[in-house]
Amino acid sequence: MTSWTEFWGGKHSIYVSPRHVEAHFRRLTADLAAALPHRPGLRVLDYGSGDALGAPSLAALGHRISLYDAAVEVQTRIAQRYKDDPRITVLDEQTLASSDGGFDAVIVSSVIQYIPRITLPVTIARWHHLLAPGGVLVVADVMRPDAGMAEDVGDLLGFAWKEGFLPTALLGLARTFFSDYRQMRRKLGLARYTEQEFLRLLAVGGFRAEALPENPGPNRHRLGFRGIKA
């Protein structure tokens, strides 16, 4: 594999068990919902959605959910999963490109680390164009330069203990040690930012931004941000 898009489009074992998947998306969706404006009927874009298992929970709050992922294989999977749910729409590159100003909120979770640093300003500008005036950008899971695999492991084990899947988490960590993900992480690297650095990037991209008190989702040592389209 030569790119993160190719990796996420294929099969992987990031989650250690079905219980991990359920608990992860329950926590993440609740935290993202709390960071959004508290009114129903929002047009929400999940950018870099992955399998988007939390989309129905956001839709249940009265929002209209659009999903976009750069991996065509992921687009195909989620389009099949949600084909009978009128509240959820899956976008391809062409339909996303024609959606400027079409969203009240854009959420970006566990995506920043896979975007090359040199292209992130262009991506931030894209989010700005996709939002309606006054729209909200919520970014989760930004990795800090001073945090590494040990912090990820600590968050996973703490979360697993609380949610009752610690034995499978320990087995999953052993699997991950020999996985394609670890090899890709070593080969391609991950983009990391300090809080102030990322706030500056959002400001240059046209957002009035703030750091969230806690990162949305189980990875509590990572950074979360909210920006308003200026």
ROKOL-120084 format. One record per residue (C-alpha): residue number from 1; residue in three letters; z, x negated, y negated. Coordinates in steps of 0.2 Angstrom, whole numbers, plus 5000, padded with zeros to 4 digits. Each point is the difference from the previous one (the first is absolute). Layout:
<recs>
@k = NUM r = ala w = Z u = X v = Y .
...
</recs>
This chain:
<recs>
@k = 1 r = met w = 5000 u = 5000 v = 5000 .
@k = 2 r = thr w = 4995 u = 4994 v = 4983 .
@k = 3 r = ser w = 5009 u = 5012 v = 4988 .
@k = 4 r = trp w = 5015 u = 5012 v = 4999 .
@k = 5 r = thr w = 4988 u = 5015 v = 4999 .
@k = 6 r = glu w = 4993 u = 4995 v = 5016 .
@k = 7 r = phe w = 5017 u = 4998 v = 5008 .
@k = 8 r = trp w = 5007 u = 5017 v = 4994 .
@k = 9 r = gly w = 4984 u = 5008 v = 5006 .
@k = 10 r = gly w = 5004 u = 4995 v = 5017 .
@k = 11 r = lys w = 5014 u = 5002 v = 5012 .
@k = 12 r = his w = 5017 u = 4992 v = 4996 .
@k = 13 r = ser w = 5018 u = 5002 v = 5004 .
@k = 14 r = ile w = 5010 u = 4999 v = 4984 .
@k = 15 r = tyr w = 5011 u = 5014 v = 5005 .
@k = 16 r = val w = 5012 u = 4997 v = 5015 .
@k = 17 r = ser w = 5001 u = 5018 v = 5006 .
@k = 18 r = pro w = 4996 u = 5018 v = 4996 .
@k = 19 r = arg w = 5017 u = 5002 v = 4993 .
@k = 20 r = his w = 4997 u = 4985 v = 4988 .
@k = 21 r = val w = 4984 u = 5009 v = 4994 .
@k = 22 r = glu w = 5009 u = 5016 v = 4997 .
@k = 23 r = ala w = 5015 u = 4993 v = 4991 .
@k = 24 r = his w = 4989 u = 4988 v = 4990 .
@k = 25 r = phe w = 4989 u = 5013 v = 4993 .
@k = 26 r = arg w = 5014 u = 5013 v = 4997 .
@k = 27 r = arg w = 5009 u = 4987 v = 4989 .
@k = 28 r = leu w = 4984 u = 4994 v = 4991 .
@k = 29 r = thr w = 4994 u = 5018 v = 4997 .
@k = 30 r = ala w = 5017 u = 5005 v = 4993 .
@k = 31 r = asp w = 5001 u = 4985 v = 4989 .
@k = 32 r = leu w = 4982 u = 5002 v = 4993 .
@k = 33 r = ala w = 5003 u = 5018 v = 4997 .
@k = 34 r = ala w = 5015 u = 4996 v = 4989 .
@k = 35 r = ala w = 4990 u = 4988 v = 4990 .
@k = 36 r = leu w = 4986 u = 5013 v = 4996 .
@k = 37 r = pro w = 5002 u = 5012 v = 4986 .
@k = 38 r = his w = 5010 u = 5015 v = 5005 .
@k = 39 r = arg w = 4988 u = 5014 v = 4999 .
@k = 40 r = pro w = 4989 u = 5008 v = 5014 .
@k = 41 r = gly w = 4981 u = 5000 v = 5000 .
@k = 42 r = leu w = 4997 u = 4981 v = 4996 .
@k = 43 r = arg w = 4984 u = 4992 v = 5005 .
@k = 44 r = val w = 5006 u = 4985 v = 5010 .
@k = 45 r = leu w = 4990 u = 4986 v = 5006 .
@k = 46 r = asp w = 5007 u = 4989 v = 5014 .
@k = 47 r = tyr w = 4990 u = 4984 v = 4997 .
@k = 48 r = gly w = 5000 u = 4988 v = 5016 .
@k = 49 r = ser w = 5007 u = 5015 v = 5009 .
@k = 50 r = gly w = 4999 u = 4993 v = 5018 .
@k = 51 r = asp w = 5004 u = 5013 v = 5013 .
@k = 52 r = ala w = 5009 u = 5011 v = 4986 .
@k = 53 r = leu w = 5012 u = 5008 v = 5012 .
@k = 54 r = gly w = 5010 u = 5005 v = 4985 .
@k = 55 r = ala w = 4986 u = 5010 v = 4992 .
@k = 56 r = pro w = 5005 u = 5017 v = 5006 .
@k = 57 r = ser w = 5018 u = 4998 v = 4994 .
@k = 58 r = leu w = 4993 u = 4996 v = 4982 .
@k = 59 r = ala w = 4988 u = 5015 v = 5002 .
@k = 60 r = ala w = 5015 u = 5011 v = 5005 .
@k = 61 r = leu w = 5007 u = 4997 v = 4982 .
@k = 62 r = gly w = 4985 u = 5009 v = 4993 .
@k = 63 r = his w = 4989 u = 4985 v = 4996 .
@k = 64 r = arg w = 4982 u = 4998 v = 5004 .
@k = 65 r = ile w = 4998 u = 4983 v = 5009 .
@k = 66 r = ser w = 4985 u = 4989 v = 5001 .
@k = 67 r = leu w = 5000 u = 4985 v = 5011 .
@k = 68 r = tyr w = 4989 u = 4984 v = 4998 .
@k = 69 r = asp w = 5000 u = 4985 v = 5011 .
@k = 70 r = ala w = 4988 u = 4986 v = 4999 .
@k = 71 r = ala w = 4998 u = 4998 v = 5019 .
@k = 72 r = val w = 4987 u = 5012 v = 5006 .
@k = 73 r = glu w = 5008 u = 5002 v = 5017 .
@k = 74 r = val w = 5016 u = 5006 v = 4991 .
@k = 75 r = gln w = 4990 u = 5013 v = 4990 .
@k = 76 r = thr w = 4993 u = 5006 v = 5016 .
@k = 77 r = arg w = 5017 u = 5002 v = 5009 .
@k = 78 r = ile w = 5008 u = 5009 v = 4986 .
@k = 79 r = ala w = 4985 u = 5011 v = 4996 .
@k = 80 r = gln w = 5002 u = 5006 v = 5018 .
@k = 81 r = arg w = 5019 u = 5002 v = 4999 .
@k = 82 r = tyr w = 5000 u = 5010 v = 4985 .
@k = 83 r = lys w = 4983 u = 5010 v = 5002 .
@k = 84 r = asp w = 5009 u = 5016 v = 5001 .
@k = 85 r = asp w = 5012 u = 4998 v = 4986 .
@k = 86 r = pro w = 4992 u = 5006 v = 4984 .
@k = 87 r = arg w = 5014 u = 4992 v = 4990 .
@k = 88 r = ile w = 4994 u = 4982 v = 5004 .
@k = 89 r = thr w = 4984 u = 4992 v = 4996 .
@k = 90 r = val w = 4993 u = 4984 v = 5007 .
@k = 91 r = leu w = 4989 u = 4990 v = 4988 .
@k = 92 r = asp w = 4988 u = 4986 v = 5003 .
@k = 93 r = glu w = 4994 u = 4987 v = 4988 .
@k = 94 r = gln w = 4987 u = 5011 v = 4992 .
@k = 95 r = thr w = 5011 u = 5015 v = 4997 .
@k = 96 r = leu w = 5014 u = 4989 v = 4993 .
@k = 97 r = ala w = 4987 u = 4992 v = 4988 .
@k = 98 r = ser w = 4996 u = 5017 v = 4993 .
@k = 99 r = ser w = 5018 u = 5005 v = 4998 .
@k = 100 r = asp w = 5005 u = 4992 v = 4983 .
@k = 101 r = gly w = 5013 u = 5009 v = 4991 .
@k = 102 r = gly w = 5002 u = 5012 v = 5015 .
@k = 103 r = phe w = 5018 u = 4996 v = 5005 .
@k = 104 r = asp w = 5017 u = 5004 v = 4992 .
@k = 105 r = ala w = 5008 u = 4986 v = 5011 .
@k = 106 r = val w = 4995 u = 4985 v = 5010 .
@k = 107 r = ile w = 5012 u = 4993 v = 5014 .
@k = 108 r = val w = 4997 u = 4983 v = 5007 .
@k = 109 r = ser w = 5012 u = 4995 v = 5014 .
@k = 110 r = ser w = 4999 u = 4983 v = 5010 .
@k = 111 r = val w = 4983 u = 4996 v = 4993 .
@k = 112 r = ile w = 5003 u = 4987 v = 4986 .
@k = 113 r = gln w = 5004 u = 4985 v = 5012 .
@k = 114 r = tyr w = 4983 u = 5002 v = 5008 .
@k = 115 r = ile w = 4990 u = 5000 v = 4984 .
@k = 116 r = pro w = 4994 u = 4983 v = 4994 .
@k = 117 r = arg w = 5009 u = 4995 v = 4984 .
@k = 118 r = ile w = 4984 u = 4996 v = 4991 .
@k = 119 r = thr w = 4994 u = 5018 v = 5003 .
@k = 120 r = leu w = 5016 u = 5010 v = 4996 .
@k = 121 r = pro w = 4996 u = 5002 v = 4982 .
@k = 122 r = val w = 4984 u = 5009 v = 5004 .
@k = 123 r = thr w = 5009 u = 5011 v = 5012 .
@k = 124 r = ile w = 5013 u = 5004 v = 4988 .
@k = 125 r = ala w = 4987 u = 5005 v = 4987 .
@k = 126 r = arg w = 4992 u = 5011 v = 5014 .
@k = 127 r = trp w = 5017 u = 5010 v = 5002 .
@k = 128 r = his w = 5000 u = 5002 v = 4981 .
@k = 129 r = his w = 4983 u = 5008 v = 5000 .
@k = 130 r = leu w = 5004 u = 5011 v = 5015 .
@k = 131 r = leu w = 5015 u = 5007 v = 4991 .
@k = 132 r = ala w = 4999 u = 5015 v = 4987 .
@k = 133 r = pro w = 5008 u = 4996 v = 4983 .
@k = 134 r = gly w = 5019 u = 4998 v = 5002 .
@k = 135 r = gly w = 4998 u = 4998 v = 5019 .
@k = 136 r = val w = 5013 u = 4991 v = 5011 .
@k = 137 r = leu w = 4997 u = 4985 v = 5010 .
@k = 138 r = val w = 5013 u = 4996 v = 5014 .
@k = 139 r = val w = 4999 u = 4983 v = 5008 .
@k = 140 r = ala w = 5012 u = 4996 v = 5015 .
@k = 141 r = asp w = 5003 u = 4985 v = 5011 .
@k = 142 r = val w = 4995 u = 4986 v = 4988 .
@k = 143 r = met w = 5006 u = 4984 v = 5009 .
@k = 144 r = arg w = 5010 u = 4987 v = 4990 .
@k = 145 r = pro w = 4996 u = 4981 v = 5000 .
@k = 146 r = asp w = 5018 u = 4996 v = 5005 .
@k = 147 r = ala w = 5000 u = 5012 v = 5015 .
@k = 148 r = gly w = 4992 u = 4997 v = 5017 .
@k = 149 r = met w = 5000 u = 5005 v = 5018 .
@k = 150 r = ala w = 5019 u = 4999 v = 5002 .
@k = 151 r = glu w = 5003 u = 5014 v = 4986 .
@k = 152 r = asp w = 4987 u = 5011 v = 5009 .
@k = 153 r = val w = 5009 u = 4998 v = 5017 .
@k = 154 r = gly w = 5017 u = 5004 v = 4991 .
@k = 155 r = asp w = 4993 u = 5016 v = 4993 .
@k = 156 r = leu w = 4993 u = 5005 v = 5016 .
@k = 157 r = leu w = 5015 u = 4997 v = 5010 .
@k = 158 r = gly w = 5011 u = 5009 v = 4988 .
@k = 159 r = phe w = 4989 u = 5015 v = 4999 .
@k = 160 r = ala w = 4998 u = 5000 v = 5019 .
@k = 161 r = trp w = 5019 u = 5000 v = 5002 .
@k = 162 r = lys w = 5002 u = 5014 v = 4988 .
@k = 163 r = glu w = 4986 u = 5010 v = 5008 .
@k = 164 r = gly w = 5005 u = 4997 v = 5018 .
@k = 165 r = phe w = 4985 u = 4989 v = 5007 .
@k = 166 r = leu w = 5008 u = 4982 v = 4999 .
@k = 167 r = pro w = 4996 u = 4995 v = 5018 .
@k = 168 r = thr w = 4982 u = 5004 v = 4998 .
@k = 169 r = ala w = 5000 u = 4992 v = 4983 .
@k = 170 r = leu w = 5006 u = 4984 v = 5008 .
@k = 171 r = leu w = 4986 u = 5001 v = 5014 .
@k = 172 r = gly w = 4988 u = 5004 v = 4986 .
@k = 173 r = leu w = 5004 u = 4984 v = 4990 .
@k = 174 r = ala w = 4997 u = 4990 v = 5016 .
@k = 175 r = arg w = 4983 u = 5008 v = 5001 .
@k = 176 r = thr w = 4996 u = 4997 v = 4982 .
@k = 177 r = phe w = 5003 u = 4981 v = 5002 .
@k = 178 r = phe w = 4985 u = 4999 v = 5012 .
@k = 179 r = ser w = 4990 u = 5013 v = 4991 .
@k = 180 r = asp w = 4983 u = 5000 v = 4990 .
@k = 181 r = tyr w = 5010 u = 5005 v = 4984 .
@k = 182 r = arg w = 5010 u = 4984 v = 5000 .
@k = 183 r = gln w = 4985 u = 4990 v = 5003 .
@k = 184 r = met w = 4991 u = 5009 v = 4986 .
@k = 185 r = arg w = 5015 u = 4998 v = 4988 .
@k = 186 r = arg w = 4999 u = 4981 v = 5003 .
@k = 187 r = lys w = 4981 u = 4999 v = 4999 .
@k = 188 r = leu w = 4997 u = 5011 v = 4984 .
@k = 189 r = gly w = 5017 u = 5000 v = 4992 .
@k = 190 r = leu w = 5008 u = 5014 v = 4990 .
@k = 191 r = ala w = 5000 u = 5003 v = 4981 .
@k = 192 r = arg w = 5017 u = 4999 v = 4992 .
@k = 193 r = tyr w = 5007 u = 5004 v = 4983 .
@k = 194 r = thr w = 5015 u = 4999 v = 4989 .
@k = 195 r = glu w = 5006 u = 5015 v = 4992 .
@k = 196 r = gln w = 4995 u = 4994 v = 4983 .
@k = 197 r = glu w = 4984 u = 4994 v = 5005 .
@k = 198 r = phe w = 4995 u = 5017 v = 5008 .
@k = 199 r = leu w = 5006 u = 5009 v = 4985 .
@k = 200 r = arg w = 4989 u = 4989 v = 4989 .
@k = 201 r = leu w = 4985 u = 5004 v = 5011 .
@k = 202 r = leu w = 5003 u = 5019 v = 4999 .
@k = 203 r = ala w = 5002 u = 4998 v = 4981 .
@k = 204 r = val w = 4983 u = 4991 v = 4998 .
@k = 205 r = gly w = 4993 u = 5013 v = 5011 .
@k = 206 r = gly w = 5004 u = 5014 v = 4988 .
@k = 207 r = phe w = 5017 u = 5006 v = 5007 .
@k = 208 r = arg w = 5017 u = 5003 v = 4992 .
@k = 209 r = ala w = 5009 u = 4993 v = 5015 .
@k = 210 r = glu w = 5018 u = 4998 v = 5007 .
@k = 211 r = ala w = 5008 u = 4993 v = 5016 .
@k = 212 r = leu w = 5007 u = 5014 v = 5011 .
@k = 213 r = pro w = 5019 u = 4998 v = 5004 .
@k = 214 r = glu w = 4995 u = 4999 v = 5019 .
@k = 215 r = asn w = 4984 u = 4997 v = 5009 .
@k = 216 r = pro w = 4994 u = 5016 v = 5008 .
@k = 217 r = gly w = 5001 u = 4999 v = 5019 .
@k = 218 r = pro w = 5011 u = 4990 v = 5012 .
@k = 219 r = asn w = 4996 u = 4982 v = 4993 .
@k = 220 r = arg w = 5014 u = 5000 v = 4987 .
@k = 221 r = his w = 4998 u = 4982 v = 4996 .
@k = 222 r = arg w = 4982 u = 5003 v = 4993 .
@k = 223 r = leu w = 4995 u = 5006 v = 4983 .
@k = 224 r = gly w = 4994 u = 5017 v = 4994 .
@k = 225 r = phe w = 4993 u = 5005 v = 4983 .
@k = 226 r = arg w = 4995 u = 5015 v = 4991 .
@k = 227 r = gly w = 4987 u = 5000 v = 4986 .
@k = 228 r = ile w = 4993 u = 5014 v = 4988 .
@k = 229 r = lys w = 4982 u = 4999 v = 4994 .
@k = 230 r = ala w = 5001 u = 4995 v = 4982 .
</recs>
